Amino acid sequence: MVKFKTKRAAAKRFKKTGTGKLKRMKAYKSHILTKKSQKRKRNLRKATITDSTNAKVMKKILPY
């Protein structure tokens, strides 16, 4: 059986949950924060589950 290489860029951005779903952090939290509301910035702190349309491709590049 051939060994697959993990794509390191994806490994740094996604983590697998116990049920096998992919967890990711939200975007738009790095700069230009003055015009964003406090509620919006607070909600961007939380992690979320990767959308199912992308999950199949992401699981291929994160085999382990």
N, C-alpha and C positions, 0 to 999 in steps of 0.2 A: 504494500500500500504506500502510495506517495504521500509525503508530508506536505501540507499546505503552509505557505507563509501568511502570517497575519499582516494585514495592512496597518502599519503603525499609526498613521494619521487617524484612522477610524478607531483604533484601540484607545487612543487618548481622549476621544470625544464620546464614546458610547460604552456602557457597562451592561452586562446581561443581568436580568433579575432572576429570581428563583424559579419563575415559571417560564423562562426562556425569552421573555420580551426584552426589548432594548430601551434603556433609559438614557436620556440626553438632557443637557441644559438648554435653556431657551436663548435665543439670539437677541440682539438690540439692547444689551446692557453694558456695553463697554465705553461709549462716549456720547456726547450731546445729551446729557441727562437732565439739563436744566429745563427743557421744554416738556419733558415727560412727567406725568402726574405721579404722586407718591404711590397711589394704588397700582398704577401700571408697573412702576419699578419694583414694587413689592412682589407682584405676581410673576415678574421675570426671574426672581431669585429661585423659584421652585423648579425642580426637575420635572420632566414629563416623559411619557412613553412615546417612542418613535411611531409615526403613522404606519399603518399596515401596508400601504402601497410601497413604502420604502424598505420595510423590514426584511422582505425576502432577499433583496439585493445585499443589504447590510449584513445579513447572517452568512452570506457567502464569503464576504471579505473579512469576517470575524469568525473563523471556524472553531476557535477554542475558548 
